[in-house]
Amino acid sequence: MLQRVLLTGASGFLGNIILARLLLDEACEITLLLRTGNTKNSVIDMALKYLRHTSGITKELDLDRVRIFTCDSPGELIPKSFYHTMGHFDSIIHAAGCVDYFDENQLNIGNIQYTKNMLTLANKLGVKHFIFLSTAFSSGYRDGMIAEQIHKPPFDDPTYYTFSKRSAEELVHNSGLAYYILRPSIVIGHSQTGYYGGRRYGLYQQWMLMEKLFHDHYIPHWHYVASQAKVQLLHCDSFEVQFFAALKHLPEKTCMNIVSDIEQAPSYREVTDLWFKYVLKPESVTYYNHYDELDLNQLSRKQRMLLGLIRKNTDLAARKWHFETSHAQKLKQSGVKFEEVTLSSIKCCQDEFVKNSKNMQHYKKSFNN
């Protein structure tokens, strides 16, 4: 299916994983549409690093198959020169986007307008398939199961980010193109090596803030908000496998939720307790399901700061997300194998984070951990 591919978002974590996988397909010609400031070498080096840390691949790859085109802001404008220099493609993989929860202007440009521009480009070039990387949370808050179809408006959105992604999905659906809309949940490190090459969002934001705020002092008794709802995390290797398997095994005009098996997934409280049990090691932790159950006055300034900074993610984690996973089941029936998230696999990612953190190594030495 993928022979001449135009890929956006190769400088981002998930887009770069897609590039890494494409580099292994020796028959695939790849063109990268990048924002000014990114280079071919920088994004390829990032992809090769991912392959080394996750697959142990050291063979020489044909990098001459990769071309790039850069412009200041493809979300606002794709220069006419692109049409004259880049030729034609059979597929566009649109993995670029804005992940800022609150900057509505940038979300409109990076998620909605950029998608419009890429769809216009796809129609002009006669592209056969448009593959759009969305998010499982594009559904917004809704009751019942979150179906693998184009969403109707929810009763509420967690952030403007989810609204912008849902709006972009509607543009893809109404474009007249053959499409795949793939919706991963929160992607974390590799299930076997723990390697993570992305920005520190979600669980990594929580670890990063713990690292920065508490590496230099010991707190014996913690009070913390962490519900017992199952978490929706996804290992990067599972994302990689399901993304490409969907293109191979599923029909056109597919929306797929790439999410955790809720039966195997641990709770947010269990995941949080991994950090306290193996890293900070306090004498006790008192947990609360919601912020309004906690008296903030009993906390230190840094503890209040931490809980304030992660509140949006904590609220998301507290919700019981029920995703349809019919397509994942079809892939499994076709013989596709991918790793589910478990407490032990999350601990692998946590161990890798701590190992590479000078601050947490200092904490362990200072407080007899």
N, C-alpha and C positions, 0 to 999 in steps of 0.2 A: 504493500500500500504506500509506504513512504519511500519515494525515490528522489524527488527534488523538493526539499522542505525549506520553508521560511519560518524561522523561530524567533519570537520576541521573548524578552525576559531572561536571556541566557546569563546575565550578570546576577540574577537573583537565585536563591537557594533551589527552589523547585525547577525553575527554568534551566538551571545549570545541571541538575540531575538528568533532565530530559536530554540536554546536549551530550552529557557523558554517555548515555545509552545510545544516542544516534552515532557517536564516534565509533562505537563497536560494530555498527552496521556498515560494512565496507562498501556496500552498493549505494548508499544514500549520499546525495549531494546536499550540503547544508549552507544556507545563507542566514546570517544573524543580523537582525535589525537592532542596533544598540543606540543608546543615548551617547552623545558626545562626552568623552572622558573615559569611556570603556574601550579596550583594545582587544584585538583577536587573541593576543598572547595572554592577557589577563584572564579572560573567560575560559580559554582552553586550559590554562594552568590550573584553574579552579576545578574544572571537570576532571582533569587527570589526577588531581589530588583526591577527589572523591573516589575515583576508580581504584587508586592504590589502597586507600583506607577501608574500602568496603568489599572489593572483589579481589584484591591482590594482583590486579592486572598490570603487567610490566611490559607487554609486547609493544612494538612500535606501531603506531597508528598513522594512517594516511591523513595528515592534517591539511594537505593541499585541497581536500574536498570542501574545506570550510572557507566561505567568503563572508565579509562583513560590509554593512552599510551603516554609517552613523549619521545622526541628525540631532539637533538640540533638544527637541521635544516632539517625538512622534505622536504623543497624545494630543498635541495641538495641531500639528501639521506634518505630513509626509511629503518631502520635496518632490517636485515633478521629475527631477533628475533620477529618482529611484526607479521610475517606470521605464526609463530609457536604458538603464545600466544593469538591471538585475534580471531581466528576462522573465521566464514563466516558471510556475511552481505547480506541483500536483496537490500539495497540502500546505496549509498555514497552521502552525501551532502557536496560538496566542497565549503565552504564559506570563506576559508582563502585566503589571498593575500596581496600584497604590494600596498599601495596607495600613495607612494612617486611619485610626478609628474616628478622628474628630475633624480633620481638615476637609470640609465639604468641597471646597474649590478644587483641591488636588485630587480628591476622590472622583469628582465629576470629570476632570481631565484625564486622569490615569486609568479609570475603569470604564467610564461610559463613552467619553469622546474618543479615546484611543481605540476602543472596540469598534465604534462606528467607522473610524478611519481604516482599520484593518479589514472590515467587511466590505467597504468600498473598494479597497485594493483587491480583495479576493474576487469580487465580481468583475473588475476590470481585467484581471489576469486570467480569468476562467479557471480558478482553483477548484479542484474536485472535492476536497474535504477541508472543513474549517474546524479545528480542534481547540476548544476554549477551556482554559484552566480556571475554574471558579472556586467556590468554597462550599463545604457541606452546610455552613451556617447562612447561606444565601436564602434559606427558607424563612429566616426570621423566626420570632416566637410564634408557635402555633400549637394547637392541641392535636393529639393523635399522632399517627405515623407520618414521617416526612417522606413523601413519595419521590420516586425517581422519574419525575416529569417536570415540565415547566410550572413554576409555583404561581399560585394566585396570591394576591396581597395578604400578608399575615395580620394578626391583630396588633403586632408591635414588632419593632426591629431592635436588636441589642445595640446597634450603632449604625451610623450612616454608611459604614463600609458594607454591611450586609445588604442594605438597600441598593447600593451602587452595583454590587455584583449581581444581584437579582435583575436589575435593570439591564445590565449588559447581557445576561442570559436571554432575556426577552428579545433583544436586538438580534442575537445570533439565531434564535428560533424563527424570527420573522424575516430573515434575510433571503430565504429561498435557496440557501446553500445546503449541501449535505454536511451535517455537523455531528460532533461529539462534544457534550458538555460534561466535564469530569470534575467532581466535587470532593476534594480531600478534606478531612478534618484537620486537626492541629498536628503538624508533622514534627516528629522528634528524631533522635539519632538512630543509627543503624542497630538492628536488633541483636547482632552478634558482636560487633566491635564497639558500639556506642558512639561512633564518629558522627559529629554534627558540624556542618559547615555553614549554617544559616545565621541570620540575625537572632538576637535573644528575645524572642517573643514567647508568649504562653508560659509553659513550664520553665523554659530557660530564663525568662524574665524573673520569675520567682527565685530561682537559684542565684541569678546574678545579683539581685537585690540583697538576698541573704549574705552573699559573699562580700558585697561592698559595705553593708551596714554593720555586720556582726563578726567580722573576721578577727577583730582585735579585742573582744571582750566576751566573757562567758555569762550567759543568762541561765540560772538554774531552773526557773519555773516560767513556762511559756503559756500564754493564752492566745488561741489562734482560731480563725474562722476557716473551716474546711468541712463541707457537707459530705454525706455518705452517698451522693449520687455517683453513678459510674462515669468515668472520664472518657472523653472522645479524643484519644490520641492515636497517632498512626506512625509507624516506623518508616523512615525514608526508603528503605529497601522494599517495603510492602507497597508504598506509593509507586515506586518505579515499576515494579512487576505488574501491578494492576492497571496502571496507566497504559502501558504498551499492550497488555493482554486485551484490554477493552477494544483497542483499535483493530486487533486481529480477530477477535471472536464475537464481538457484539455488532448488531446492525447499525446502519446510519440512523441519525436523529435519535441518538441515545443520550439520556441523562443518567449518570452513574454516581451514586454516593460511595466514595472510597473512605470507609470509616472502620472503627473498631468493631469486633464481634462483642456485642454487649454482654453476652453470657460469660465471656472470659475476662472482660475489662475490669480492672480494679476500681475502687472508689477514689474520689479526690482525696479523701481523708487518708486512705491507705498510701497513696502516692506521697502525700505530704509527710506522713509519718516515716517514710523511708529516709527523708532528709534529717529529721530529728534523731532517728534511731542510729543512723550510721555516720552522720556528719557532725551535727551540733552536739548531740548526746546530752541533753538537759536531764535534770532529775525527774521532771514531770512536764507533761503537756496537757492542758485542758482545752478541749475542742468545743466549738460552737458551730451550729448549722448556718446561722445568719448573723449579720453584723449587729442587728438590733438586740441580739441576746448578750452582747459583750459590752461591759463597762470600760470604755476607752481610757477612763481616768486611772485605771489600775495598770496601764501600760506605760513603758518608757516612750520618750519622744521618737526614738528610732523605730520602735515597734509600731507605733501609730502611723508613722510615715510609710512603713512597709505595707501595712494593711490598706492604707489609702491608695498607694500606687498600684496595687494588684486587684483592687476591688472589682473592676470591670471583668477581669478574667475569672475572679472568684465567683461572681454572679453567674457568668456563663457556665462555669463548671458545676454550679449548684443545680442547674436545670436538668431535668431528665429528658435528654434528647433521644427520640425513638426514630431511627432511620430505616427506611426500606433498604434491603441489601440483596434484592433478587439477582442483580447482575453479578455481584460477587459470588453468589452461590452457583450461577451458571459457569463462571470461570473455574471454580473449584471442580465442577462436574466435567469440565473440559480437560482437567488434569493440571491446571495452573496452581502452583503452590506459592503461598506467601505467608509471612510470619504475622501472628496476632500479637497485640500488646498484652503483656502480663507484668506482674510486679517484678519478676526477675529480669525481664528485658528492660524495664524502666531503670532498675538498679544498675544495669550494665551502662546505660547512658549517664546516669548520675555518677557512677565511679569514674567514667571517662572525663566528665566535667571537673570533678574534684581533683583528679590526677593532674589536669592541665591548669589548675588554678593556684597561682603562687599564694594568694590570700588564704585559701583554704588549707594549703599545706602548712602555712604559718600557724593557722588556728590549731591544727592537729598537734603540732609540736608544742605550742604554748600551753594548751589545756589538756595535755596527756591523752590525746585521742589517737 
